[in-house]
Amino acid sequence: MKKHSILNLLFLTSLLTFFTPSLEAQQELTAKEIVEKADENMRGKSSVADVDIQIIRPTWKRDMNMKSWTKGDDYSMILVKSPAKEKGTAFLKRKKEVWNWIPSIERNIKLPPSMMSQSWMGTDFTNDDLVKEASTVQDYEHKILGKENLNGKETYKIEMIPKPDAAIVWEKVIVWVDTRDFLQLKAEFYDEDGELVNVMNSGEIKMMGGRKITSVVEMIPVDKKGYKTLIIYNDIVFDKEINDNFFTTRNMKQLK
């Protein structure tokens, strides 16, 4: 082979090396894929959970217990088991419809999208936080802002902006997702004026239901000193077969 042919070959090889992404770069996840993995970690194909809720205020504390069922993004059910005053109250999400069964008046009420931003039963979580009418994967545009160290863990910092047709109260949400286990460790919620309203922290990572999850989630309203609400997972089972017909307004009244 002539000398100039060898030089040309070496030049072409160097160009290909320069312009071809490395294997690591090719495998880099998109922001949407990261959020989807974090969401799937806490949901699975389905989940059945026993959960305590603590509403903490400067001068008092209130405890609740509930059972929840989820199936993918389309279905979720929540049954309040205590205290006695709210026992039997149920919430149902079926696709884009959200219903509330109130046993004291024996009525099923369909919740409009405008109520999704309101407090869930006096907690610092909204109806949407608990019932999850909005999908963190499908109803937002996602962008990686970089990587940050959070409490000793490397995380992806991701900005989520609601899509124009999504009925979401927040102007933007910023989440931090652990790069190793893909667990969401923190979220910040901003209003239409760009002001930070709520901070959600997730921690106490444990093995439950055969997978690693954050077993305690706290929501803190930034402008209310001494206010916060804790969600504590006592038990959770993933990927149990649940028929779609479980998630009906009729079944809400019969839950035990």
Secondary structure as the mmCIF struct_conf table of DSSP 4:
data_model
#
loop_
_struct_conf.conf_type_id
_struct_conf.id
_struct_conf.beg_label_comp_id
_struct_conf.beg_label_asym_id
_struct_conf.beg_label_seq_id
_struct_conf.end_label_comp_id
_struct_conf.end_label_asym_id
_struct_conf.end_label_seq_id
HELX_RH_AL_P HELX_RH_AL_P1 LYS A 3 PHE A 19
BEND BEND1 THR A 20 THR A 20
HELX_LH_PP_P HELX_LH_PP_P1 PRO A 21 SER A 22
HELX_RH_AL_P HELX_RH_AL_P2 LEU A 23 GLN A 26
TURN_TY1_P TURN_TY1_P1 GLN A 27 GLN A 27
HELX_LH_PP_P HELX_LH_PP_P2 GLU A 28 THR A 30
HELX_RH_AL_P HELX_RH_AL_P3 ALA A 31 ARG A 43
BEND BEND2 LYS A 45 LYS A 45
STRN STRN1 SER A 46 ILE A 56
BEND BEND3 PRO A 58 THR A 59
STRN STRN2 LYS A 61 LYS A 71
TURN_TY1_P TURN_TY1_P2 GLY A 72 ASP A 74
STRN STRN3 TYR A 75 SER A 82
BEND BEND4 PRO A 83 PRO A 83
TURN_TY1_P TURN_TY1_P3 ALA A 84 GLY A 88
STRN STRN4 ALA A 90 ARG A 94
TURN_TY1_P TURN_TY1_P4 LYS A 95 LYS A 96
STRN STRN5 GLU A 97 ILE A 102
TURN_TY1_P TURN_TY1_P5 PRO A 103 GLU A 106
STRN STRN6 ARG A 107 LEU A 111
HELX_LH_PP_P HELX_LH_PP_P3 PRO A 112 PRO A 112
HELX_RH_3T_P HELX_RH_3T_P1 PRO A 113 MET A 115
TURN_TY1_P TURN_TY1_P6 MET A 116 SER A 117
BEND BEND5 GLN A 118 GLN A 118
STRN STRN7 SER A 119 SER A 119
BEND BEND6 TRP A 120 TRP A 120
TURN_TY1_P TURN_TY1_P7 MET A 121 GLY A 122
BEND BEND7 THR A 123 PHE A 125
STRN STRN8 THR A 126 THR A 126
HELX_RH_AL_P HELX_RH_AL_P4 ASN A 127 VAL A 131
BEND BEND8 ALA A 134 ALA A 134
TURN_TY1_P TURN_TY1_P8 THR A 136 GLN A 138
BEND BEND9 ASP A 139 ASP A 139
STRN STRN9 TYR A 140 LEU A 150
TURN_TY1_P TURN_TY1_P9 ASN A 151 GLY A 152
STRN STRN10 LYS A 153 PRO A 162
TURN_TY1_P TURN_TY1_P10 PRO A 164 ASP A 165
BEND BEND10 ALA A 166 ALA A 166
BEND BEND11 VAL A 169 VAL A 169
BEND BEND12 GLU A 171 GLU A 171
STRN STRN11 LYS A 172 ASP A 178
TURN_TY1_P TURN_TY1_P11 THR A 179 ASP A 181
STRN STRN12 GLN A 184 TYR A 190
TURN_TY1_P TURN_TY1_P12 GLU A 192 ASP A 193
BEND BEND13 GLY A 194 GLY A 194
STRN STRN13 LEU A 196 MET A 208
TURN_TY1_P TURN_TY1_P13 GLY A 209 GLY A 210
STRN STRN14 ARG A 211 PRO A 221
TURN_TY1_P TURN_TY1_P14 VAL A 222 ASP A 223
BEND BEND14 LYS A 224 LYS A 224
TURN_TY1_P TURN_TY1_P15 LYS A 225 GLY A 226
STRN STRN15 LYS A 228 PHE A 238
BEND BEND15 ASP A 239 ASP A 239
HELX_RH_3T_P HELX_RH_3T_P2 ASP A 244 PHE A 246
BEND BEND16 PHE A 247 THR A 248
HELX_RH_AL_P HELX_RH_AL_P5 THR A 249 MET A 252
TURN_TY1_P TURN_TY1_P16 LYS A 253 GLN A 254
#
